[in-house]
Amino acid sequence: MRVAGPIVARKWMVERSHLSYYCGMSQHINAIFIDGVFRPEQPVNLADGERVSLTVDPQQCLVDDLSDVRDLLDTDFAEACRQKAGKAPSLEAVRQALSAYEGSLSDLICEERDER
C-alpha cells in the first residue's frame, strides 16, 4: 500500500480550497459607486481582499435627466422639429379618423402592400 506524500496532500488542499471558493453563499449587497470604487452601504461578510463577482443593477434611472449631455444637444433643431410637428391630435380625433376603416387596420396595410 502506498502512503500519500506531501505533494499529494498539497494537491488535495488546493483542490479543496477551490471547492470552498465555488460553494460560497451569495449575498445581495447595495453599494454606491464613488470615484471608481463600489462602496457597500452596510457592512459585508467578506474577507479583506476576497474576490467577488458583481452584477450592476442601477436602482434609479432618470430617463429625462440630460444634465451631463445638455451641451451636446442641438436645441435649435429640436425646437424646429417641435414647431414643424405641430400640435398632437386628441385621442378622440384619432378614434374618429380610424373609425372610417372597417375591419383590422393591419389587414388594410397588408392589402396595400400586396397591391404594390
Secondary structure, DSSP 8 states (H G I E B T S, - for coil): -----HHHHHHHHHHHHHHHHHT-------EEEETTEEEESS-----TT---------S---TT--TTTGGGS-HHHHHHHHHHH-----HHHHHHHHTTS-S-HHHHHHHHHHH-
